[in-house]
Amino acid sequence: MLHNRLPYLIALLIHAIIITLYFWEFIVDANIIHFSLGGDGFKNFFTMAWYLKHDSGYWFTGMNYPFGENVIYTDNQPIISFLLQKIALIIPKIHDYLRAIITLCNVYSLAFAGVFTIAVLRIFNLPFTIAFFFSIPIMLLSPQVDRIGGHYALAYSCYLPMLFYFTLCILKGKKVLFNSIALTVVILFFCFTHLYYIGLAIFFIIPLLFTAIVFGKIKIKTDYTKIAALIFAVLVPFVLLKLFIFISDPIADRPQAPWGFVFTRTNFWGVFVHPLGLFSEFINIFKNWDPFIGLSGEGIVFIGTVPAFVVMLSPVYFLRERKIETHTLILISSIPVLLYAMAFPFFIPKFEPLFYKLPAGLKQMRASGRFAWIFYYSAVYFTAVYIYRFFRDKTFSKSWMLAVLVITWFIESSIINTNSRKDFKKFGARFDLKEETKELNQLISKYGKQASDFNGLLFLPFFLNGSEKLQFETPHLATAMQASLATDIPMISGAMSRTSLTQTLMIAVLMGDRFIPKPFLEYFDISKNFLAVTRNDMDLNEREKEIISKAKFIGTSSWFNLYDLPLSAFPYHKDTLLNLLLQHSDTSSESQAVAYRSFDELNSSVSFFGKGALESFSNPAFLFNDHISNSSDGDTYEFSVWTFADNTTTSMPALYISVVDEKANATIESHEFLAKHSGNIIESWVQVKGEFKLAKKDYKVNVVGYADKGIYDEMLIRKKGVNFTSSDLNRDYFKHLYNNYPVY
C-alpha cells in the first residue's frame, strides 16, 4: 500500500464522495445536528465539550460534582480531547465546532475503512479494481455505523481494517519492524479513545497468532520476529494504558461486574440475518416468529447475506481445498471470538456463575456483542477472496455472476445503511446552544448572581447512573447537560461508566427522606446554594416537589425554570427521630400489626444491624411467607428492608411482595420495589421501601428478593400508624432502630 499511494488516494477520494452523498444532510449541518438526545448520545458530546472548556489533564469535573471522574470513564475520547485542547491554543474557538468535528471524524472514518479494506484484499492478491468494488459494501455495512448514533468513540470504522492490515503485513513478513510500530501506534491511539479498542486488538491478534501457530503458518523457531512483533504491538499499549489508569485513578470501588454481558450478546440471527436483509421476507412468512426479539442493538452485527451464504458453505471449501490459507486462518481464528460475543457459555443459566470468574478487565467490557465486529471483517474478507478466486478465470458468464453478487451485496448494504441514517434522524435533533446560553445567563445575572456563586447544578427530575447499583433516570438527560454547558456550572448528578460506588451512594442520599443523614452536603460551602433546574414541561415526583418547594424562583427561559436552592432543602431530622424513639421505646411487635425479621440467627459476611443478615446466592431469596399477626381487613402496610450494595455483583436486589389468598390459591395483588431507585442510604446499605394493602386479614404475605447475590437485613412490615423500635446495645455505631431508621 505504501509504495504506490496514488490509487489509494483516488480510492479514498471516491469513498469520501460516496460517504458525503450518503450522509449529506448530516454533513452540511454538522455543527447543529445531534444524532441522539437520549441514552449515551448527548452525554458523550457533553463530556468532550465540558472538558475542552473547563478541564485539563486526566480529570473531568462536569458531572458527579464535586468528585468528578477520570477521563477514561467518561467516554470523552481522552486522546482526541487532549489533542483538541492543544489545537485550541492556536485556534481558540475550536470548541465551538466540536459537534461538527465529532460527526465528520465518525462518518469519514468509513472512507478510511474502505481504503484499508482495499489494502487488506490486495494482500490476498485481489486486483485493485475488484478490491475497490468489494470495499464499498463492506464499508457501508460496517457494524460501527450504528455507533455514530451515540457511541461516538466507538464509531471509528477504520480501526479494525487498520488492525487487520498491519497484522496481516506482519504475518506475511512485510516490513515487520515498520508494521509492528504502526500497529502499536494505531492500537495505542485508539485504546486511549475508548477502552474497548484494546479488547478488540487482543481478541483479534492473540487468537489469530495462536491459530497460525497451530496450523503451521508460523513456526515458533523461525518466525519468532513475527511473534515478537505482534505481541509487542498488543503488550505495549496494554501496559501503557494500565500504567496510566494506575497513576491517574485513585478510585478503588468501581463496579467489578457490570450488568449487561448476556443482554448485549449477539446470536446466529444477529450475525447471519437482518430484519432488512434479503432473507427478511422469508422470516416474515412465519408471522408468529421473530428471531430478533430480545436481541439488543449491540447484538446486531450483520455480515451481509452474500457473506453469510459463503461462510455457511465454508466447511465444504475447507474440505475441498484441504489447506489453510491466511484468509481462511482469520475466519477460523474469529470463530471462538464470535462464540464469546454470543456470551457462550455464560448465557446458559448453569454456566452463568462462570462469568464472575473471568479476569476483571473482561468483565468490564460488558457489551459482548461488540466483539463480533472481529468476525464481521474476518467473514467479509474471506468472502471477497473466495468469490474472486471462484470467478477469476474471467469467462463472461462467471464475470457476470461476480458482478451480480457484488451488486447484490452493495444494494443490501445500502438499504441497511439508509435505515441507520433514518434512525439518526428519528432520535436526533437540530439545535444551537447559543440562544439558550444567552437566556440562562441573563436570568442569573438579573438575579444578581454568577456561576461561581453556586455550589453546583442540580437538575430535576434527578438522575444518577453509572455505578451499576443505583439507577435514577430522567427522560431529559440532554436538557440537563445543555443547562450545565450554558451556565458553566457542573452537575451534582452523573451519568457515566463505572462510577465509584461510594460517591454514587453519597450523592443519591439527596433523594433520601428526612430521617436519613446527608453527609454529602459537608463537601459544599454552606454560604452558597445549588442552582436547581427543571424543564418547563416536566412533572416531578413527590420528593422532588418537596425539594423545589424550599427553593427561591429565579426565572423561566424557553426550556428551563431556574431556582436558588439552599442546602437546608435536604434536612436530617436527627433530634426528631430521637424524640420519637424515646416516646415509643417500649413498642413490641407481639401486640402490634407488625412482622419483623432481624436475621440475627443467620451467619453473614456483613450486617446492617444486629448479628446477622440473610445472604443469598440464588433466586429467589425468601424473606417472609406468613400471615401478619393482629391485622385487620383493609389495613395499609409499610414494607422496608435494608440491602447491601455489593460491588462484586451486577445489580441491586429487586423485592417482590405478593398478597395471597391461600383458600382460593390466588394472588390478590403483587408489588415490585427496587433498591436501585432508593435514596435512603446509610453507608453501603440501601433501604427498599413501599406500601401495600391487605384486603383481608387472613391473606398471606410473601416477600422474595431477586439478585445474583443479595444481602438483606432488618425486614419490617408494619401497619401504617403503628410504630416499631429495635435495639442492640452492644453496637458502637447506632444502637437503635425506629420504624427501620437508625437512631444515632
Buried (B, 14 or more C-beta within 10 A) or exposed (E): BEEEEEBBEEBBEBBBEBBBEBBEEBBEEBBEBBBBBBBBBBBBBBBBBBBBBEBEEBBBBBBBBBBBBBBBBBBBBBBBBBEBBEEBEEEEEBBBBBBBBBBBBBBBBBBBBBBBBBBBBBBBEBEBEBBBBBBBBBBBBBBBBBBBBBBBBBBBBBBBBBBBBBBBBBBBEBBBEBBBBBBBBBBBBBBBBBBBBBBBBBBBBBBBBEBBBEBEBBEEEEBEEBBBBBBBBBBBBBEBBEEBBEEBBEBEBBBBBBBBBBBBBBBEBBBBBBBEBBBBEEBEEEEEEEBBEEBBBBBBBBBBBBBBBBBEEBEEBBEEEEEBBBBBBBBBBBBBBBBBBBBBEBBEEEEBEEBBEBEEBBBBBBBBBBBBBBBBBBBBBBBBBBBBBBBBEEEEEEEEBBEEBBEBBBEBBBBBBEEBBEBBEEBBEEBEBEEBBEBBBEBBEEBEBEEEBBBBBBBBBBBBBBBBBBBBEBEBBBBBBBBBBBBBBBBBBBBBBBBBBBBBBBBBBBBBBBBBBBEBBEEBEEEBBBBBBBBEEBEBEEBBEEBBEBBEEBBEBEBBBBBBBBBEBBBBBEEEBBEBBEEBEEBEBEEBBBBBBBBBEBEBEEBBBBBBBBBBEEEBBEBBEEEBEBBEEEBEBBBBBBBBBBBEBBBBBBBBBBBBBEEEEEEBEEBEBBBBBBBBBBBBBBBBBBEBBBEEBEBBBBBBBBBBBBBBBBBBBBBEEBBBBBBBEEEEEBBBBBBBBBBE
